């Protein structure tokens, strides 16, 4: 196989990978708006979340601690848990103390197993992003898209670079001869 054909194949493969990566990024953006996550703009929280007794979970809001502080101090946060088919109980939430987690406002240990509704007074929609069975498909799509772009872009660019180098070379037999050598038919006798 010639060098140009190999470069062309690599270029096509790189371009296809890049196009797939861009398509997955778009799909992730569309999918993200339909996942019940605190960081998905405009997405409402699920009615119930699945919990396992004794496991740690995070309570999140769309605005994070900054939004909570406008209404109530994080230490004074009052939350409830309502297991399906049971009465509401106070939920002991340990408030987040730093802003490092953008949307997380606190953590709790689930007192019950099964579907339950979590609510906190005065702060609106509450999410449990790490609830059992809550998969972040948009995040997986973004990861795959990034991998495709990381692999595809260098392949496509290297093929373009190789084609440019081939065009700069002289045509004919001179291409295969090292520089500085004289063609024997033109040498003086």
VENPE-V974700 format. One record per backbone hydrogen bond with DSSP energy under -1.0 kcal/mol. CO is the residue of the C=O (numbers start at 1). NH is the residue of the N-H. Records with the same first field share a line. If there is no record, write none. Layout:
CO: NH ; NH
This chain:
2: 6
3: 7
4: 8
5: 9
6: 10
7: 11
8: 12
9: 13
10: 14
11: 15
12: 16
13: 17
14: 18
15: 19
16: 20
17: 21
18: 22
19: 23
20: 24
21: 25
22: 26
23: 27
24: 28
25: 29
26: 30
27: 31
28: 32
31: 34
32: 35
35: 37
37: 40
40: 43
49: 116
50: 132
51: 114
52: 55
55: 110
57: 108
59: 105 ; 106
60: 127
64: 68
65: 69
68: 71 ; 72
73: 76
74: 77
78: 121
79: 91
80: 119
81: 89
82: 117
83: 86
89: 81
94: 107
103: 61
105: 96
106: 59
107: 94
108: 57
110: 54
114: 51
115: 84
116: 49
117: 82
119: 80
120: 123
127: 60
128: 131
131: 134
133: 135
135: 137
136: 140
137: 141
138: 142
139: 143
140: 144
141: 145
142: 146
143: 147
144: 148
145: 149
146: 150
147: 151
148: 152
149: 153
151: 155
152: 156
153: 157
154: 158
155: 159
156: 160
157: 161
158: 162
159: 163
160: 164
161: 165
162: 166
163: 167
164: 168
172: 175
173: 176
178: 181
183: 186
